[in-house]
């Protein structure tokens, strides 16, 4: 069983490093995805990102070995729950109906499986690496929609979300560099 978890964590690390380096698992370069500019596509991607952050944050709170990792996980649950609420309020204020939440995509589900299979300091490192990638993606998503989105209320909300994501990114860069591995 322990070998299975190690293999799963290794596969997650390989997939994560491929995603972070812009390559697929076969080492092929992947084009940078443009941020969605339609309300439906933006909301679906933002919802998936928030779902991943909330679930990963819950895992960090229960499995993180460092206090900084557990605290960051709690902040992710709180802040990404708030982000989801802000986006839904913006949709409703524009007169549209919020869509039902989409299912978590396969890539993010795999990242969560890798986190579930990790423990101790290995969990902390994997969580920090995933968070670095996730917040880089989230920053591009919200900045892109804020600049070119098709719904004015959502553009304004995306622009309001950007500074929080930038702050999270700075925090996780510090954490990934070893600053969050202590108490």
N, C-alpha and C positions, 0 to 999 in steps of 0.2 A: 504494500500500500504506500509506504514511504517513497519507494522508487517511482510509483505512478505520480505522486505529487511533485517530486523533483523533475520528472519528465514534463509534466504539465507546466510547471513554473519555467523551465527552460524554453519550452515552445512559446510560452507567453513572452518571455524576454526576447526571443528571436523575432517574433511577430512585432513586438513593440519597437525593437531596434530597426526593423525594416520600415515600419510606418514612420518612425522619427527621422529616418534618413531618406525618406522619399522613395523607398524601394519596396517592391512586394516581396513575399517570402521566397521567391525564386531569384531575387537579386535584380529584378528588372525595375528601372526607374519608372516612377509613376508621376504623371503630370499633376501639378498643384491644382486642387479643385477650387474653382471660383466660388465665392460666397453666393448663396442663393439670393435672388433679388425679388422673388415672388413671395407673397405673404405665406402661402401654404407650405412651400419648400423651406422657408426660413423657420417657421414655427415647428415643423417636423424635426428639423435638425437641432434647433435649440432645445426642444423637448427631450430628444434622445440624449443630448449632451448633459442636460440637467439631471435626467434619470440616472445616467451613468455616475455623475458626480455625487448624487445623493447616496446611491447604493455603495459606491466605493468609499465614501465618507463614513457610512455606517460600519463598513468593514474595518476601516482605519481606527474607528473608536473602540472596536472590540478586539482587534488583532494587533494593533500597533504596539511595538515594544517601547518606543520613545514617546515621552509626554508630548513633544512637539508634533509628532505625527497624529496622535490622538486628538490634540487640540485643533490641528488643521482639518482633520476629518469632521469634527463637530462644526467648524466654521463652514465647510463645504455643504454639509446638510442644511444648515441654516440659510446660507446665502443663496444656494441654488434653489431652495424651496421658494425664497423670496423672488428670485429672478423669474421663476415660472409664474408666480402670482402676478408680477408686474406685466409680463407679456400677455397674460389672459385679460388683465384689466385694460390694456391698450387695445386689444382686439375688440373687446366689448365697447369701449369708448368710441371706436371708429364705426360702430354699427354692425360689425360682422359677428358671427357666432364662432366661438372658439371650437376648433376641431377636437375630436377625441384624441387622447395621447396615443402616439404611434408606438408600436413595439420597439424594444431595444434592438438595435442592429446587431448583426453577427459579430462584427469586430469588437464592439464594446462588450458584448456578452462574453466573448473570449477573454477580454482583459479582466473582467470580473472573475471568471473562472480561474485565471492565473493568480489573482489576489487571494481567492479562497484557498488555493493550494499552497500558498506561501505562509511562512511563520517567522517570528522573531525579527532579527535585523534584516533578513532577506525580504520579509514583507515590507518593512520600512523603505528599503531601497527600491523595490519594485513599485510601491505606491508612489514614491516621489518621482520616479521616472515616468510613470503613467500620467501623473498630474502635470508634469512639465509639458508633455505632448498635448494633453487634453486642453490645457489653458492656452497654448499657442494656437490650437485649432479654434477654440472659443473666441479668442481675440480676433482672429481673421473673420470668423463668422459674423460677430456683432459689428465690427468695423465696416465690413463689406455691406451689410444690410443698412447700416446707418448712412452710408454714403450713396447707395443706389437702390434701396428698397422701394417697392411699389405702394406702400401704405405709410402715410405721413405719421400717424400715431405710433406705429411700430418702429419707424425710423428714429423717432425721438426717444423711444424707450430703449432701443438698441444703443443709441448714443449715450444714454444714461448708464447703461450696463457696462460699457467699455472701461471706465475708470476702475470699477470693482474687479473686473477680470485682469486688468493690468496689475492691480495690487496683489491679487492671488498669484499671478505669474511671478512677480518679484518675490513673494513669500516662498513659493515652491522652488524657485531658483536657489534661494538661500538654503532651503531644506535639502534639496538634492545635492548641494555642495557640501553637506555635512553639518550645516548649522542647525538642522532640526533633529539631529540624531541624539542629542543629549537630553537632559531632563527638561 
